[in-house]
């Protein structure tokens, strides 16, 4: 699963104002070529969206997971709904335990060397750098000094304009959220697919 997530590389961090919008944004991201879908639990009825998408794409290389998971109970619910990975804005050992029990990758949000090390000691393979916009690409290079073996995924602050900097710094993958939906209100759902395509093309050129 981790190998496929890394191969897919881009995580679409989906936040919908309604269940239907969350589903539509996810579908548009997939049509645009993004294959890791992180359905956040700030989206109403997120479990239902995860269940629907997981069923639709169960025989493909598109992977549906859960984001903004704040506790182990939500992690369990997400996994039961079909989530194949779990992301949180923080590190929680109880979430780690739940995910590892079911062999589900857990990507916790970390912003210091101490948090990263604690996550790794719990069995985490990849940490989410959050907020990425605050930490910046140089954070990866700095962490790789004392911890060269840690894999990191920046999330928050990743854009078309700076994604090359993250990749050059050694990012394992990137999480993209608001950048995908910045034109949604003015240009409609089609804009999400178009922006997703631009991200995919840019990253393919870099890699």
N, C-alpha and C positions, 0 to 999 in steps of 0.2 A: 504493500500500500504506500509506504514512504517513497519507494522508487518511482511509482506512478505519479504521486503528488509532485515529486521533484521534476520529473519529466514534463508534466503539464505546466509547472513553474508558476503561473499566475493564479492567485486566489482572488476571486471576485467576492468582496465583502458586501453582502446584500442587506440593505435596510429598507424595508417597505413600510409605508404608512398603513397599509392593509395587507391581509393575506394575499389578496389578488394581485396587488402591486408587487409584493415580494416574489410571487411566482412569475409574473411578467418580466421583471427585471432579470431574474435568473435565466429565463428562457432566452432573453435577448443577449445576455452575456455568452451563453452557450452557442447561440447562432453566430455570434461574433468570433468564436474560436476559443473562448476561455473554458477550461475543462475542470477546474477546481472551484466549486461553488460553496461559499461559506454563508449559510443562511443564519442570520443573527437572531437572537432571542429578544431583540427589541422589536422585531416584526410580530404583529399580532398572529396568534395561532401558528407560530413558526414550526411546531412539530408536524402540523398537517401539511405544510409546504414541503418540509423535508421528506415526509412519507410519500407524497405524490411524485416529487422529483426523483427520489431514490428508486421508486418502482419504474418510472419511465426510462431511466438510464442505467438500470441494473446490469445490462449486458453490453456496456460500452466502457470507454476509458474516461468518461466523465464521472467525477467523484463528488458526491454530495455530502457536505459536513455541516456542523453547527458552530456558530460563533456567539460571542458575548454570553458565554456559559459561566454563570457566577457561582454555582454550587454543584455538589455531586448529584443532588436530586435531578437537576435539570440535565446534567450530563447523562444520567441513566435514561431519562425520558427521550433525549435526543438519539441515543444509541438504539433504544427500542423502536424509534421511529425510522431507523435506517441510516443514521449518520455514520459515515465511515472515518471521520476525524472530528476532533473537538478543539475549539480555540477559545481562550478566555483572555480578558484584558489584564489578568493578574495570575500569579502562581498560587494554586491551592492543592496541597498534598492529598486532600480527600478526592478532588476531581481526578488527580493523577492515579490514585488507587482504583477508582471506578473504571477509568479508561483502560488501564493496564489489565484489569481483571478480564476484560472482553477483547483484549488485543487491538484496541482502537488508539491510533496516534493522538497524543495530547500535545498541543502547541500553546503553552502558557505565555502570557505577556510578561516580559521582564525588561528592566531598565538599568540594572546595575550588575556588576560582576558577581556580587553576593547572591542576588536573585537567580541569576543564570546557573550558578554552581549548585544552589539548592534544588533547582528544577532538574538538573542533570543527575544529581544524587538520588532523586526519586525515580529515575528511569526514563526521563524525557529525552527524546532524540533530537528534537528541533524546538528552539524557543522563538517566540514572536517578539521582535523588538518593538516596544510600544511605550509612548507614541513615537513612531518613526520620524515624523517631521521635526520633533524636538531633539532626538538623538543624532540624526544625520548619518550619512554613509561612513564617515570616519570612525564612528563608534564600532563598526564591525572590525575595521583594521586594528583599532586599539584593543578590543577584546581578544582578537586572534593572536595578540602578543603573548599574554599569559595563558590563554585557553585556545590553542590553535585548532583543536579538534571539535569545537562546538559549532553546530549548524544554526544559522539565524535567518529568520524571515521578517523583514521590516513590514510594518503595517501602520497606515496613517502617515500621510505626507508623501506617498509615492505617486509620481506623476509621469506623464509622457516625457516631460522635459528633464527629469532627474533619474529615471529608471536605469539609465546607463551607468550612472555613478554608483548606484546600489550594486549592480551586477559586477562592476569592476572592483568594488570593495570586497566582494566575496559572498554576497547574499545567496542563500540556499534556494530561496524563492522570494516572491514579493506579494504582499496583500494590497489590493487596490479597492478602495471604497467609493468615496464621494466623487472622485475624478471620473468614474464611469457614469454617474447620474447627474453631472453638473448642468446638462442641457435638457434634462427630462421635462421640467416644467414649461420650458419655452418651445422645444422642438419635438416633444413626444417620445414614446418608447423606442422609436427607430433610432434615435440618437445614441441610445445605450449600445446597441449592436454596432453602430459605426465606430464609436470610441473604443469598444472592445477589440474590433478589428485592427485599429491603429496600434493599440498596445501589443497585440499579438505580433503584428508585422515588425514593430520596433524591436521587440525582444528577440524575435527570430534573426533579425539582422545583426544584433549585438552578439548573440550566442553562436 
